[in-house]
Each structure stands twice: as C-alpha cells, then as structure tokens.
C-alpha cells in the first residue's frame, strides 16, 4: 500500500466529544451561558424543582426505614439531571425514565403520592393522573433505551412534532440493550434524546471497572449519532444540552446522546450499603459540587435571593411532601388477588386456582 493510501486510511474519520459547564461549583456563571440562566424566575423554578426532589427523597427514605415503603433509589446529588431534562421537554414529549428520575416525573405532573404508591409496591402508582403517555419507572437496567427508540420511531411514522427522552445510568451503557437502541436510533434517525446519568457507580462497580471507554458519550459515535458531555451537577448545562438535542430531533436530524457527569452521594438504593466498597473521604470530596448549593449561590450573589425566600420555599415544599406522604398512607392497599388480576383478559386455569387461594387468605 502506498504512503498516500495508508494516510487516507488512517484519517478516514475523526471524532470529538465536547464538554459543557456554565455554572461552576462555586456558583460562578460563564459569560457564554444561555439566556434563561440570567432569568431570576427561571432559576428559581429550577432551584425549587431540585429542592422538591431532595425533599421527596428524604421522605421516601424515612418511609422505607419505617417499613412503609419498599426498596427505593435516591437521587441525592443528581437532582440537576432530572430537573434539567424535564425543564427542557415540552408537555407533548414522552419521558422514558429509569428508576432515579422522580424529580423529572414530579416536574411533568406525576403526583408525589402516586410515586410513593409505586415504591410501596402498588402498581396503581404507575397509572399517572398527569402525563398519561410518559412511561412508568423502569427497574430492569437498560431496557428503557429500546422503548425510547420505539416511541421516537412512532412519532416519525406519524409525522408528529414530538420527541422521546430516555434516561439511564452509567452501568446501563454496558448492556446490549443500550447498544442495540443506539444503533437503530442512528439508522432510523428517530427523534430521541438519550441522557446518561454518569454517577460513577453501577451499584458497587466503579465506572472504570465496567467500561474502558474514555467517555460514555463517545459510545454514540459507533451508532452514527452525536454525543456530548455536560457537568451533570450544573442544571443550566443539562437543560441547555437537552433543549438543543430536542430541537435537533424535531428538525428531523435524529437522536443525540448526552452524558451528564454527576456523583452518587447516597447508597445505590436503600438495600445497599456503599461503605462496603467506597471510602467516606471520596464521597465527602464530592459534596461541594452538588447542584442545589451552586444554584443557590448564584441566586444569592447575582439575584438577591434572601434567607426569607429560602425559608418560605423550603416550608412550602416540605408541607407539600408531607401532605403527599399522608395521602399515600391513607390509601387502602389492594387485595392480594391484584397480583394476578391485570395480566390476562381471561385468567388461565392455573392462575384461577392461584387467585382462589389468594382470595381465601
């Protein structure tokens, strides 16, 4: 092979993964920040959404610890991902969440008592009164990506000006479902946005032990779609990236993968003990980066956010969360027969016998 031909082969393609951060950990806002980052009312809305998410988290964990809720996955330190995603979406878009996006679900109209109901083991909690076409919580790791591609394909076939938005964790990008979904999203140019919350831990497995990729965003390259990284503790950067990706999808330009760099400050779920596999000092080093503090700093220093406003907002949020918790606890549980009542239009013979036994109990 000639030197010219070899050089052409080497330079066949080049790729770059951009990284964006507008709001630094000390609350400093970059000059290049999008317009809404200077709008006090918009920043307050984002801040309120993150505080509500954290208050919901706190109450859910308290309910679980007292035996009134099942295993629960906290989003402590990752609130900017859910709120940034939800704030960027239109009502007609469809959210396809994993199991840590309750902040986005609440923002989009899912009632907190419905989410408590779901995490309490009652599937009636998935029958949202709000966004009727949003998907329910997806606990299996990675399957939601395929669902999101299907939703986006349906929008394309119907010529609807809508997008699907899928959220998953860093560990899910090592699943076959993820790669299959990326591939078909690229082939079909579906209007879908894939958001990866890279909180550095796939349960007890650190990110470096479950993928050798330098970034997770670069996994989009093999599928022929763009990928980018953002600071996932910067709600402004997350919202901006998702807005741009949604605009791209609506223009018919296909899917986008966004990797949000965060850190999981909590256990993986309430059934996990993270002290078994990571040092407290490592976790402590990430607390100064968390999203609520940096946005509160910006509001205080640039927009005169006062202590009275802070206290009033927290009081309002805590009251709403407590009211939702009380409402959840007052809902009568379903009978045991509900386990088999909603799978088949007509129960098979063996399940009829099971139902009779459950009814007797």
NORNORUR-V50963 format. One record per pair of residues at least 24 apart in sequence whose C-alpha atoms are under 10 Angstrom apart, sorted by the first residue. I is the first residue (numbers start at 1). GAP is how many residues later the second one is. If there is no record, write none. Layout:
i=I gap=GAP
i=I gap=GAP
This chain:
i=15 gap=203
i=15 gap=206
i=15 gap=211
i=15 gap=212
i=16 gap=201
i=16 gap=202
i=16 gap=205
i=16 gap=210
i=16 gap=211
i=16 gap=212
i=17 gap=198
i=17 gap=199
i=17 gap=200
i=17 gap=201
i=17 gap=203
i=17 gap=204
i=17 gap=209
i=17 gap=210
i=17 gap=211
i=17 gap=212
i=18 gap=199
i=18 gap=200
i=18 gap=208
i=18 gap=209
i=18 gap=210
i=18 gap=211
i=18 gap=212
i=19 gap=198
i=19 gap=208
i=19 gap=209
i=19 gap=210
i=19 gap=211
i=19 gap=212
i=19 gap=218
i=19 gap=239
i=19 gap=240
i=19 gap=241
i=19 gap=242
i=20 gap=208
i=20 gap=209
i=20 gap=210
i=20 gap=211
i=20 gap=212
i=20 gap=214
i=20 gap=216
i=20 gap=217
i=20 gap=218
i=20 gap=220
i=20 gap=221
i=20 gap=240
i=21 gap=208
i=21 gap=209
i=21 gap=210
i=21 gap=211
i=21 gap=212
i=21 gap=213
i=21 gap=214
i=21 gap=215
i=21 gap=216
i=21 gap=217
i=22 gap=208
i=22 gap=209
i=22 gap=212
i=22 gap=213
i=22 gap=214
i=22 gap=215
i=22 gap=216
i=22 gap=218
i=23 gap=208
i=23 gap=210
i=23 gap=211
i=23 gap=212
i=23 gap=213
i=23 gap=214
i=23 gap=268
i=23 gap=271
i=23 gap=272
i=23 gap=275
i=24 gap=207
i=24 gap=209
i=24 gap=210
i=24 gap=265
i=24 gap=267
i=24 gap=270
i=24 gap=271
i=24 gap=274
i=25 gap=206
i=25 gap=208
i=25 gap=209
i=25 gap=262
i=25 gap=263
i=25 gap=264
i=25 gap=265
i=25 gap=266
i=25 gap=268
i=25 gap=269
i=25 gap=270
i=25 gap=272
i=26 gap=262
i=26 gap=263
i=26 gap=267
i=26 gap=268
i=26 gap=269
i=26 gap=271
i=26 gap=272
i=27 gap=207
i=27 gap=262
i=27 gap=264
i=27 gap=266
i=27 gap=267
i=27 gap=268
i=27 gap=269
i=27 gap=270
i=27 gap=271
i=27 gap=272
i=27 gap=273
i=27 gap=274
i=27 gap=275
i=28 gap=266
i=28 gap=267
i=28 gap=269
i=28 gap=270
i=28 gap=273
i=28 gap=274
i=29 gap=207
i=29 gap=265
i=29 gap=266
i=29 gap=269
i=29 gap=273
i=33 gap=203
i=33 gap=204
i=33 gap=207
i=34 gap=202
i=34 gap=203
i=34 gap=205
i=34 gap=206
i=35 gap=205
i=36 gap=200
i=36 gap=203
i=36 gap=204
i=37 gap=198
i=37 gap=199
i=37 gap=200
i=37 gap=203
i=37 gap=261
i=38 gap=260
i=38 gap=261
i=38 gap=264
i=38 gap=265
i=39 gap=264
i=40 gap=258
i=40 gap=259
i=40 gap=262
i=40 gap=263
i=40 gap=264
i=40 gap=265
i=41 gap=258
i=41 gap=262
i=42 gap=45
i=43 gap=192
i=43 gap=193
i=43 gap=252
i=43 gap=253
i=43 gap=255
i=43 gap=256
i=43 gap=260
i=44 gap=251
i=44 gap=252
i=44 gap=255
i=44 gap=259
i=44 gap=261
i=44 gap=269
i=45 gap=38
i=45 gap=42
i=46 gap=33
i=46 gap=34
i=46 gap=37
i=46 gap=38
i=46 gap=40
i=46 gap=41
i=46 gap=61
i=46 gap=189
i=46 gap=190
i=46 gap=193
i=46 gap=246
i=46 gap=249
i=47 gap=32
i=47 gap=33
i=47 gap=36
i=47 gap=188
i=47 gap=244
i=47 gap=245
i=47 gap=246
i=47 gap=247
i=47 gap=248
i=47 gap=249
i=47 gap=252
i=47 gap=266
i=48 gap=35
i=48 gap=244
i=48 gap=262
i=48 gap=265
i=48 gap=266
i=48 gap=269
i=49 gap=30
i=49 gap=31
i=49 gap=33
i=49 gap=34
i=49 gap=35
i=49 gap=37
i=49 gap=38
i=49 gap=54
i=49 gap=55
i=49 gap=57
i=49 gap=58
i=49 gap=243
i=49 gap=268
i=50 gap=26
i=50 gap=27
i=50 gap=28
i=50 gap=29
i=50 gap=30
i=50 gap=31
i=50 gap=32
i=50 gap=33
i=50 gap=34
i=50 gap=53
i=50 gap=54
i=50 gap=57
i=50 gap=185
i=50 gap=241
i=50 gap=242
i=50 gap=245
i=51 gap=28
i=51 gap=52
i=51 gap=240
i=51 gap=241
i=51 gap=262
i=51 gap=263
i=51 gap=266
i=51 gap=267
i=52 gap=27
i=52 gap=51
i=52 gap=54
i=52 gap=55
i=52 gap=261
i=52 gap=262
i=52 gap=264
i=52 gap=265
i=52 gap=266
i=52 gap=268
i=52 gap=269
i=53 gap=25
i=53 gap=26
i=53 gap=27
i=53 gap=29
i=53 gap=30
i=53 gap=48
i=53 gap=49
i=53 gap=50
i=53 gap=51
i=53 gap=52
i=53 gap=53
i=53 gap=54
i=53 gap=59
i=53 gap=264
i=53 gap=268
i=54 gap=24
i=54 gap=25
i=54 gap=48
i=54 gap=49
i=54 gap=238
i=54 gap=263
i=55 gap=259
i=55 gap=262
i=55 gap=263
i=55 gap=264
i=55 gap=265
i=55 gap=266
i=55 gap=267
i=56 gap=46
i=56 gap=47
i=56 gap=50
i=56 gap=56
i=56 gap=59
i=56 gap=60
i=56 gap=261
i=56 gap=262
i=56 gap=264
i=56 gap=265
i=56 gap=266
i=56 gap=268
i=56 gap=269
i=57 gap=45
i=57 gap=46
i=57 gap=264
i=58 gap=260
i=58 gap=263
i=59 gap=57
i=59 gap=259
i=59 gap=262
i=59 gap=263
i=59 gap=265
i=59 gap=266
i=60 gap=52
i=60 gap=55
i=60 gap=56
i=60 gap=59
i=60 gap=60
i=60 gap=210
i=60 gap=261
i=60 gap=265
i=61 gap=208
i=61 gap=209
i=63 gap=53
i=63 gap=57
i=63 gap=262
i=63 gap=266
i=64 gap=55
i=64 gap=56
i=64 gap=206
i=64 gap=207
i=65 gap=205
i=67 gap=53
i=68 gap=48
i=68 gap=51
i=68 gap=52
i=68 gap=53
i=68 gap=260
i=68 gap=261
i=69 gap=47
i=69 gap=48
i=69 gap=49
i=69 gap=50
i=69 gap=51
i=69 gap=52
i=69 gap=260
i=70 gap=46
i=70 gap=47
i=70 gap=48
i=70 gap=49
i=70 gap=50
i=70 gap=51
i=70 gap=52
i=70 gap=200
i=70 gap=201
i=71 gap=48
i=71 gap=49
i=71 gap=50
i=71 gap=198
i=71 gap=199
i=71 gap=200
i=71 gap=201
i=72 gap=27
i=72 gap=28
i=72 gap=44
i=72 gap=47
i=72 gap=48
i=72 gap=196
i=72 gap=197
i=72 gap=198
i=72 gap=199
i=72 gap=200
i=73 gap=26
i=73 gap=27
i=73 gap=28
i=73 gap=29
i=73 gap=46
i=73 gap=66
i=73 gap=193
i=73 gap=194
i=73 gap=195
i=73 gap=196
i=73 gap=197
i=73 gap=198
i=73 gap=199
i=74 gap=25
i=74 gap=26
i=74 gap=27
i=74 gap=28
i=74 gap=190
i=74 gap=191
i=74 gap=192
i=74 gap=193
i=74 gap=194
i=74 gap=195
i=74 gap=196
i=75 gap=24
i=75 gap=25
i=75 gap=26
i=75 gap=27
i=75 gap=28
i=75 gap=124
i=75 gap=188
i=75 gap=189
i=75 gap=190
i=75 gap=191
i=75 gap=192
i=75 gap=193
i=75 gap=194
i=76 gap=24
i=76 gap=187
i=76 gap=188
i=76 gap=189
i=76 gap=190
i=76 gap=191
i=76 gap=214
i=76 gap=215
i=77 gap=122
i=77 gap=155
i=77 gap=156
i=77 gap=185
i=77 gap=186
i=77 gap=187
i=77 gap=188
i=77 gap=189
i=77 gap=209
i=77 gap=210
i=77 gap=212
i=77 gap=213
i=77 gap=214
i=77 gap=215
i=78 gap=25
i=78 gap=119
i=78 gap=120
i=78 gap=121
i=78 gap=154
i=78 gap=155
i=78 gap=156
i=78 gap=157
i=78 gap=182
i=78 gap=183
i=78 gap=184
i=78 gap=185
i=78 gap=186
i=78 gap=187
i=78 gap=188
i=78 gap=212
i=78 gap=213
i=78 gap=214
i=79 gap=24
i=79 gap=25
i=79 gap=153
i=79 gap=154
i=79 gap=155
i=79 gap=156
i=79 gap=183
i=79 gap=211
i=79 gap=212
i=79 gap=213
i=80 gap=24
i=80 gap=151
i=80 gap=152
i=80 gap=153
i=80 gap=154
i=80 gap=155
i=80 gap=156
i=80 gap=157
i=80 gap=158
i=80 gap=159
i=80 gap=180
i=80 gap=182
i=80 gap=210
i=80 gap=211
i=80 gap=212
i=80 gap=215
i=81 gap=86
i=81 gap=114
i=81 gap=115
i=81 gap=116
i=81 gap=117
i=81 gap=150
i=81 gap=151
i=81 gap=152
i=81 gap=153
i=81 gap=154
i=81 gap=155
i=81 gap=156
i=81 gap=157
i=81 gap=158
i=81 gap=161
i=81 gap=178
i=81 gap=179
i=81 gap=180
i=81 gap=181
i=81 gap=210
i=82 gap=24
i=82 gap=25
i=82 gap=85
i=82 gap=113
i=82 gap=115
i=82 gap=150
i=82 gap=153
i=82 gap=156
i=82 gap=157
i=83 gap=24
i=83 gap=25
i=83 gap=152
i=83 gap=153
i=83 gap=155
i=83 gap=156
i=84 gap=148
i=84 gap=149
i=84 gap=150
i=84 gap=151
i=84 gap=152
i=84 gap=153
i=84 gap=154
i=84 gap=155
i=84 gap=156
i=84 gap=157
i=84 gap=158
i=84 gap=159
i=85 gap=80
i=85 gap=81
i=85 gap=82
i=85 gap=108
i=85 gap=110
i=85 gap=150
i=85 gap=153
i=85 gap=154
i=85 gap=155
i=85 gap=156
i=85 gap=157
i=85 gap=158
i=86 gap=79
i=86 gap=152
i=86 gap=153
i=86 gap=156
i=86 gap=157
i=87 gap=148
i=87 gap=149
i=87 gap=151
i=87 gap=152
i=87 gap=153
i=87 gap=155
i=87 gap=156
i=88 gap=150
i=88 gap=151
i=88 gap=152
i=88 gap=153
i=88 gap=154
i=88 gap=155
i=88 gap=156
i=88 gap=157
i=88 gap=158
i=89 gap=73
i=89 gap=74
i=89 gap=75
i=89 gap=76
i=89 gap=150
i=89 gap=153
i=89 gap=154
i=89 gap=157
i=90 gap=72
i=90 gap=73
i=90 gap=153
i=90 gap=156
i=91 gap=40
i=91 gap=43
i=91 gap=71
i=92 gap=39
i=92 gap=40
i=92 gap=41
i=92 gap=42
i=92 gap=68
i=92 gap=69
i=92 gap=70
i=92 gap=71
i=92 gap=72
i=93 gap=38
i=93 gap=40
i=93 gap=41
i=93 gap=58
i=93 gap=59
i=93 gap=62
i=93 gap=68
i=93 gap=69
i=93 gap=70
i=93 gap=71
i=93 gap=72
i=93 gap=99
i=93 gap=153
i=94 gap=37
i=94 gap=38
i=94 gap=39
i=94 gap=40
i=94 gap=41
i=94 gap=54
i=94 gap=57
i=94 gap=58
i=94 gap=68
i=94 gap=69
i=94 gap=70
i=94 gap=71
i=94 gap=72
i=94 gap=98
i=95 gap=36
i=95 gap=38
i=95 gap=39
i=95 gap=40
i=95 gap=41
i=95 gap=53
i=95 gap=56
i=95 gap=68
i=95 gap=69
i=95 gap=70
i=95 gap=71
i=95 gap=72
i=95 gap=98
i=96 gap=37
i=96 gap=38
i=96 gap=39
i=96 gap=40
i=96 gap=41
i=96 gap=42
i=96 gap=48
i=96 gap=49
i=96 gap=50
i=96 gap=51
i=96 gap=52
i=96 gap=53
i=96 gap=55
i=96 gap=68
i=96 gap=69
i=96 gap=70
i=96 gap=71
i=96 gap=72
i=96 gap=98
i=97 gap=37
i=97 gap=38
i=97 gap=39
i=97 gap=40
i=97 gap=41
i=97 gap=42
i=97 gap=47
i=97 gap=48
i=97 gap=51
i=97 gap=68
i=97 gap=69
i=97 gap=70
i=97 gap=71
i=97 gap=98
i=98 gap=37
i=98 gap=38
i=98 gap=39
i=98 gap=40
i=98 gap=41
i=98 gap=42
i=98 gap=43
i=98 gap=44
i=98 gap=45
i=98 gap=46
i=98 gap=47
i=98 gap=68
i=98 gap=69
i=98 gap=70
i=98 gap=71
i=98 gap=74
i=99 gap=37
i=99 gap=38
i=99 gap=39
i=99 gap=40
i=99 gap=41
i=99 gap=42
i=99 gap=68
i=99 gap=69
i=99 gap=70
i=100 gap=37
i=100 gap=38
i=100 gap=39
i=100 gap=67
i=100 gap=68
i=100 gap=69
i=100 gap=97
i=100 gap=168
i=100 gap=169
i=101 gap=36
i=101 gap=37
i=101 gap=66
i=101 gap=67
i=101 gap=96
i=102 gap=35
i=105 gap=25
i=105 gap=26
i=105 gap=29
i=105 gap=30
i=105 gap=31
i=105 gap=32
i=106 gap=24
i=106 gap=25
i=108 gap=26
i=110 gap=24
i=111 gap=213
i=112 gap=208
i=112 gap=209
i=112 gap=210
i=112 gap=211
i=112 gap=212
i=112 gap=213
i=112 gap=215
i=112 gap=216
i=113 gap=208
i=113 gap=209
i=113 gap=210
i=113 gap=211
i=113 gap=212
i=113 gap=213
i=113 gap=214
i=113 gap=215
i=113 gap=216
i=113 gap=218
i=114 gap=210
i=114 gap=211
i=114 gap=213
i=114 gap=214
i=115 gap=209
i=115 gap=210
i=115 gap=213
i=116 gap=208
i=116 gap=209
i=116 gap=211
i=116 gap=212
i=116 gap=213
i=117 gap=208
i=117 gap=210
i=117 gap=211
i=117 gap=212
i=117 gap=214
i=117 gap=216
i=120 gap=208
i=120 gap=209
i=120 gap=213
i=121 gap=212
i=121 gap=213
i=122 gap=211
i=122 gap=212
i=122 gap=216
i=122 gap=217
i=123 gap=211
i=123 gap=215
i=123 gap=216
i=124 gap=209
i=124 gap=210
i=125 gap=203
i=134 gap=30
i=134 gap=31
i=135 gap=31
i=138 gap=29
i=138 gap=30
i=140 gap=32
i=141 gap=27
i=141 gap=28
i=141 gap=30
i=141 gap=31
i=141 gap=32
i=141 gap=33
i=141 gap=34
i=141 gap=36
i=141 gap=37
i=142 gap=25
i=142 gap=26
i=142 gap=27
i=142 gap=28
i=142 gap=29
i=142 gap=30
i=142 gap=31
i=142 gap=32
i=142 gap=33
i=142 gap=34
i=142 gap=35
i=142 gap=36
i=142 gap=37
i=142 gap=39
i=143 gap=25
i=143 gap=29
i=143 gap=32
i=143 gap=33
i=143 gap=34
i=143 gap=35
i=143 gap=38
i=144 gap=24
i=144 gap=28
i=144 gap=33
i=144 gap=34
i=144 gap=37
i=145 gap=27
i=145 gap=28
i=145 gap=32
i=145 gap=33
i=145 gap=34
i=145 gap=35
i=145 gap=36
i=145 gap=37
i=145 gap=40
i=145 gap=47
i=145 gap=48
i=145 gap=49
i=145 gap=50
i=146 gap=31
i=146 gap=32
i=146 gap=33
i=146 gap=34
i=146 gap=35
i=146 gap=36
i=146 gap=38
i=146 gap=39
i=147 gap=30
i=147 gap=34
i=148 gap=33
i=148 gap=37
i=148 gap=42
i=148 gap=43
i=148 gap=44
i=148 gap=45
i=148 gap=46
i=149 gap=31
i=149 gap=32
i=149 gap=33
i=149 gap=34
i=149 gap=35
i=149 gap=36
i=149 gap=37
i=149 gap=39
i=149 gap=40
i=149 gap=41
i=149 gap=42
i=149 gap=43
i=149 gap=44
i=149 gap=45
i=149 gap=106
i=150 gap=31
i=150 gap=34
i=150 gap=35
i=150 gap=40
i=150 gap=42
i=151 gap=39
i=151 gap=40
i=151 gap=41
i=152 gap=33
i=152 gap=36
i=152 gap=37
i=152 gap=38
i=152 gap=39
i=152 gap=40
i=152 gap=41
i=152 gap=97
i=152 gap=102
i=152 gap=103
i=153 gap=31
i=153 gap=32
i=153 gap=35
i=153 gap=36
i=153 gap=37
i=153 gap=38
i=153 gap=39
i=154 gap=36
i=154 gap=37
i=155 gap=35
i=155 gap=36
i=155 gap=37
i=156 gap=32
i=156 gap=33
i=156 gap=34
i=156 gap=35
i=156 gap=93
i=156 gap=94
i=156 gap=96
i=156 gap=98
i=157 gap=33
i=159 gap=93
i=160 gap=31
i=160 gap=90
i=161 gap=30
i=161 gap=88
i=161 gap=89
i=161 gap=90
i=161 gap=91
i=162 gap=29
i=162 gap=30
i=162 gap=84
i=162 gap=85
i=162 gap=87
i=162 gap=88
i=163 gap=27
i=163 gap=28
i=163 gap=29
i=163 gap=30
i=163 gap=82
i=163 gap=83
i=163 gap=84
i=163 gap=85
i=163 gap=86
i=163 gap=87
i=163 gap=91
i=163 gap=92
i=164 gap=26
i=164 gap=27
i=164 gap=28
i=164 gap=29
i=164 gap=30
i=164 gap=82
i=164 gap=85
i=164 gap=91
i=165 gap=26
i=165 gap=27
i=165 gap=28
i=165 gap=29
i=165 gap=30
i=165 gap=77
i=165 gap=80
i=165 gap=81
i=165 gap=90
i=165 gap=91
i=166 gap=26
i=166 gap=27
i=166 gap=28
i=166 gap=29
i=166 gap=30
i=166 gap=91
i=167 gap=26
i=167 gap=27
i=167 gap=28
i=167 gap=29
i=167 gap=30
i=167 gap=91
i=167 gap=92
i=168 gap=26
i=168 gap=27
i=168 gap=28
i=168 gap=29
i=168 gap=30
i=168 gap=91
i=169 gap=26
i=169 gap=27
i=169 gap=28
i=169 gap=29
i=169 gap=30
i=169 gap=31
i=169 gap=32
i=169 gap=33
i=169 gap=90
i=169 gap=91
i=170 gap=25
i=170 gap=26
i=170 gap=27
i=170 gap=28
i=170 gap=29
i=170 gap=30
i=170 gap=31
i=170 gap=32
i=170 gap=36
i=170 gap=37
i=170 gap=40
i=170 gap=41
i=170 gap=46
i=170 gap=89
i=170 gap=90
i=170 gap=91
i=171 gap=25
i=171 gap=26
i=171 gap=27
i=171 gap=28
i=171 gap=29
i=171 gap=30
i=171 gap=31
i=171 gap=32
i=171 gap=34
i=171 gap=35
i=171 gap=36
i=171 gap=39
i=171 gap=40
i=171 gap=45
i=172 gap=24
i=172 gap=25
i=172 gap=26
i=172 gap=30
i=172 gap=38
i=173 gap=25
i=173 gap=37
i=173 gap=38
i=173 gap=43
i=173 gap=44
i=173 gap=46
i=174 gap=28
i=174 gap=36
i=174 gap=37
i=174 gap=42
i=174 gap=45
i=178 gap=41
i=179 gap=40
i=179 gap=41
i=179 gap=43
i=179 gap=44
i=180 gap=43
i=181 gap=42
i=182 gap=37
i=182 gap=38
i=182 gap=39
i=182 gap=40
i=182 gap=41
i=182 gap=42
i=182 gap=43
i=182 gap=73
i=182 gap=74
i=182 gap=75
i=183 gap=37
i=183 gap=38
i=183 gap=39
i=183 gap=40
i=183 gap=41
i=183 gap=42
i=184 gap=39
i=184 gap=40
i=184 gap=71
i=185 gap=35
i=185 gap=38
i=185 gap=39
i=185 gap=40
i=185 gap=69
i=185 gap=70
i=185 gap=71
i=186 gap=34
i=186 gap=35
i=186 gap=36
i=186 gap=37
i=186 gap=38
i=186 gap=39
i=186 gap=40
i=186 gap=67
i=186 gap=68
i=186 gap=69
i=186 gap=70
i=187 gap=36
i=187 gap=37
i=187 gap=38
i=187 gap=67
i=187 gap=68
i=188 gap=66
i=188 gap=67
i=189 gap=35
i=189 gap=36
i=189 gap=60
i=189 gap=63
i=189 gap=64
i=189 gap=65
i=189 gap=66
i=189 gap=67
i=190 gap=59
i=190 gap=60
i=190 gap=62
i=190 gap=63
i=190 gap=64
i=190 gap=65
i=190 gap=66
i=191 gap=54
i=191 gap=55
i=191 gap=56
i=191 gap=57
i=191 gap=58
i=191 gap=59
i=191 gap=60
i=191 gap=61
i=191 gap=62
i=191 gap=63
i=191 gap=64
i=191 gap=65
i=192 gap=53
i=192 gap=54
i=192 gap=56
i=192 gap=57
i=192 gap=58
i=192 gap=62
i=192 gap=63
i=192 gap=64
i=192 gap=65
i=193 gap=48
i=193 gap=49
i=193 gap=50
i=193 gap=51
i=193 gap=52
i=193 gap=53
i=193 gap=55
i=193 gap=56
i=193 gap=61
i=193 gap=62
i=193 gap=63
i=193 gap=64
i=193 gap=65
i=194 gap=26
i=194 gap=33
i=194 gap=48
i=194 gap=51
i=194 gap=61
i=194 gap=62
i=194 gap=63
i=194 gap=64
i=194 gap=65
i=195 gap=32
i=195 gap=33
i=195 gap=34
i=195 gap=43
i=195 gap=46
i=195 gap=47
i=195 gap=61
i=195 gap=62
i=195 gap=63
i=195 gap=64
i=195 gap=65
i=196 gap=33
i=196 gap=36
i=196 gap=61
i=196 gap=62
i=196 gap=63
i=196 gap=64
i=196 gap=65
i=196 gap=66
i=197 gap=35
i=197 gap=61
i=197 gap=62
i=197 gap=63
i=197 gap=64
i=197 gap=65
i=197 gap=66
i=197 gap=67
i=198 gap=31
i=198 gap=33
i=198 gap=34
i=198 gap=60
i=198 gap=61
i=198 gap=62
i=198 gap=63
i=198 gap=64
i=198 gap=65
i=198 gap=66
i=199 gap=33
i=199 gap=61
i=199 gap=62
i=199 gap=63
i=199 gap=64
i=199 gap=65
i=199 gap=66
i=200 gap=61
i=200 gap=62
i=200 gap=63
i=200 gap=64
i=201 gap=61
i=201 gap=62
i=201 gap=63
i=201 gap=66
i=201 gap=67
i=201 gap=73
i=202 gap=62
i=202 gap=66
i=203 gap=61
i=203 gap=64
i=203 gap=65
i=203 gap=66
i=203 gap=69
i=203 gap=70
i=203 gap=71
i=203 gap=74
i=204 gap=63
i=204 gap=64
i=204 gap=68
i=204 gap=69
i=204 gap=70
i=204 gap=71
i=204 gap=72
i=204 gap=73
i=204 gap=74
i=205 gap=72
i=205 gap=73
i=206 gap=71
i=206 gap=72
i=215 gap=44
i=215 gap=46
i=216 gap=41
i=216 gap=42
i=216 gap=43
i=216 gap=44
i=216 gap=45
i=217 gap=39
i=217 gap=40
i=217 gap=41
i=217 gap=42
i=217 gap=43
i=218 gap=39
i=218 gap=40
i=218 gap=41
i=219 gap=38
i=219 gap=40
i=220 gap=35
i=220 gap=36
i=220 gap=37
i=220 gap=38
i=221 gap=36
i=223 gap=32
i=224 gap=30
i=224 gap=31
i=224 gap=32
i=225 gap=28
i=225 gap=29
i=225 gap=30
i=225 gap=31
i=225 gap=32
i=226 gap=28
i=226 gap=29
i=226 gap=30
i=226 gap=31
i=226 gap=32
i=227 gap=28
i=227 gap=29
i=227 gap=30
i=227 gap=31
i=227 gap=32
i=228 gap=28
i=228 gap=29
i=228 gap=30
i=228 gap=31
i=228 gap=32
i=229 gap=28
i=229 gap=29
i=229 gap=30
i=229 gap=31
i=229 gap=32
i=230 gap=28
i=230 gap=29
i=230 gap=30
i=230 gap=31
i=230 gap=32
i=231 gap=28
i=231 gap=29
i=231 gap=30
i=231 gap=31
i=231 gap=58
i=231 gap=60
i=232 gap=26
i=232 gap=27
i=232 gap=28
i=232 gap=29
i=232 gap=30
i=232 gap=31
i=232 gap=57
i=232 gap=58
i=232 gap=59
i=233 gap=27
i=233 gap=28
i=233 gap=29
i=233 gap=30
i=233 gap=56
i=233 gap=57
i=233 gap=58
i=233 gap=59
i=233 gap=60
i=233 gap=61
i=233 gap=62
i=234 gap=26
i=234 gap=27
i=234 gap=28
i=234 gap=55
i=234 gap=56
i=234 gap=57
i=234 gap=58
i=234 gap=60
i=234 gap=61
i=235 gap=56
i=235 gap=57
i=235 gap=59
i=235 gap=60
i=236 gap=55
i=236 gap=59
i=262 gap=24
i=262 gap=27
i=262 gap=28
i=262 gap=29
i=263 gap=24
i=263 gap=26
i=263 gap=27
i=264 gap=26
i=265 gap=25
i=335 gap=24
i=335 gap=26
i=336 gap=24
i=336 gap=25
i=337 gap=24
